[in-house]
Amino acid sequence: MHLTHDPNASAAPAITFDQFLMVDIRIGTILAAEPYPEARKPAFKLTIDFGDGVGVKQSSAQITRHYTCEELVGRQVAAVVNFPPRQIGKFMSEVLTLGFPDAAGEVVLFTPDLKVPNGARLF
């Protein structure tokens, strides 16, 4: 599947509600963020707490344009927690941190308006 950053792209093919429920999207709080200079594209290594059910996971995120490591710590973010881990260089990314592209194609994090419990699932 090819993901596009084109806001004018057509909608993806229809899926069933049961298929949607198979994608486990949870909220977690960033515990640590550090630069990942070895990454092919500028990225940060994130440590995210998803609560007791999922636990603490690692993620590589290409979010260096709009965020600094210091301002990310304590921020809640949404992530897909049931994809298989993915090797990003020498780093194992365990979850996919979610965001949307801005007009220039740079990632803007997908976050809740209000604080919610870590591990809360998107529905």
Sequence and secondary structure as in RCSB ss.txt:
>XXXX:A:sequence
MHLTHDPNASAAPAITFDQFLMVDIRIGTILAAEPYPEARKPAFKLTIDFGDGVGVKQSSAQITRHYTCEELVGR
QVAAVVNFPPRQIGKFMSEVLTLGFPDAAGEVVLFTPDLKVPNGARLF
>XXXX:A:secstr
      TTS       HHHHHTS EEEEEEEEEEE TTSSS  EEEEEE HHHH EEEEEE  TTT  HHHHTT 
EEEEE SS  EEETTEEE SEE EEE TTS EEE   SS   TT B  
